Amino acid sequence: MANSDITPNNPPYPAFRATNKESFAYDTTVRRWPIIIDSAIVDIQKTIDEVEKSDEKKAKEGTLIIQALEDLKKELAADAPLRPIKDNHSDTDKWNTHLQTWFSNCTWFNGTWLFNECYIYRRIYEIFNLSTHWQKYDCFERQKINTFRGSHAAVFDLATKMPGLIDPANASSLEKLELIYHELIQVCLWGNATDLSLLTNMSKEDIQRLQAVEKDRLAERRQYILADDTQKVWEALKRKPSGVNRVDFVLDNAGFEVFVDMIFADWLLQVGLADKIVFHCKEMPWFVSDVMPKDMPLMFQCCLDEDFFAEENKTEADRRALMIMVKRWQQYVQDGVLECRSHDFWTYGLSYWYMKSEAPDLFEDMKKAKLVLYKGDLNYRKLVFDCDFPVTTPFKEAIGPAMANDFTHIVTLRTNKADPVVGLTDETKRDIESRATRQEWRFSGKYAVVEFN
């Protein structure tokens, strides 16, 4: 397909749409989204019950928000047309331009899965944004916090290991740094498994297994990385740029995943592989568990609260290791060494093929980084246009000409939890298709890719 024929509603290969009843897009539309809306309703009702005696106006408005969410579920079930966004947020005009230009005749089922899934979270945000007393409310915050609380074993394990990882004796040897890097990049990769928008089929034991950080577990999981460019990423990471030695993370999930991202970022700073870290996060509540700017100080606060993690076996040394590490993180923020930024572009319904045209300021700024790590499933879907590329399509081709040619330093760390996968060799394709179902190796989070442009 010629580049001139490609649009957000007409990707290089067929887009995933809920009109295919055998697809994950269909399952998402008819099952997962209503469950997510229901969980938001339960959360709002809890808050109404907490404030109704002290804030009658907020409680009354909360019941209207619940009704609006119920109406949204009815729209979904009726396969209604996608209507314009009605609030006055900074991204409203962009959203409505995208709707009118490319998705004017689309419904909840026949629009692309990528655009529609972003659109539903934008519609949820609209409901709160049009209110008086609930504008800054995050209806997913309780879920984020509770899931992070359940990660206590891995949190303390990593905190107690950190002093050894940043030992100055290691920094003097590239060989030692490389060994630690290979361990940390895997921890950073598998930390992505905790995605609250996709946990409707996962047990507590499944989550804990995916969060395991012991070396033997990590070695065992390496066989599940279907495309592995970790060595190429190391070669790029150890190079000293002529300008600012900056590494960017395009974040995914709050809680344990961003905790692990902080571990990796902290190590990069301590051993001199980066002088500056920029975290890119979402402007609004997004895909249930995605990081917002307020989630970073909230995570620090949780870690410093001695009563937050109900782990009976934690010792005073464990608590102290966590406290020292997190206070160092807070100092990074205070000193400007770590920045957490948000941009409207991250919550558009478009592929990252359109970053250069739709967000040129963001595009030009991110080019300054030595390395840009895109975390998680949604970022991967947006990088590769969320379409049915042949799985052997090179990663560089799938991310589009602007990203491939101007960003020669993109890496994606992604556990597979949706249809699109690219960058496999013919041999890997034959092997995985012979021993695993499509659902297992594309959707379950059991397999992963680390791909580098």
Secondary structure, DSSP 8 states (H G I E B T S, - for coil): --GGG-BTTB-SS-B-BTTSTTSHHHHIIIIIHHHHHHHHHHHHHHHHHHHTTT-HHHHHHHHHHHHHHHHHHHHHHTT-B-----S--TTHHHHHHHHHHH-TT-BTTTSBHHHHHHHHHHHHHHHHHTSSS-TT--TTHHHHHHHHHTTHHHHHHHHHHHHHHT-HHHHT-HHHHHHHHHHHHHHHHHGGG--GGGGGG--HHHHHHHH---HHHHHHHGGGEEEE-HHHHHHHHTS--SS--EEEEE--BTTHHHHHHHHHHHHHHHTTS-SEEEEEE-SS--TTTB--TTHHHHHHHHHH-TTTS--TT--HHHHHHHHHHHHHHHHHHHHTSEEEEE-GGGGSSS-GGGHHHH-HHHHHHHTTSSEEEEEHHHHHHHHTTTB---TTS-HHHHT-HHHHHH-TTEEEEEE--SS------HHHHHHHHHHS-HIIIIISSS-EEEEE-
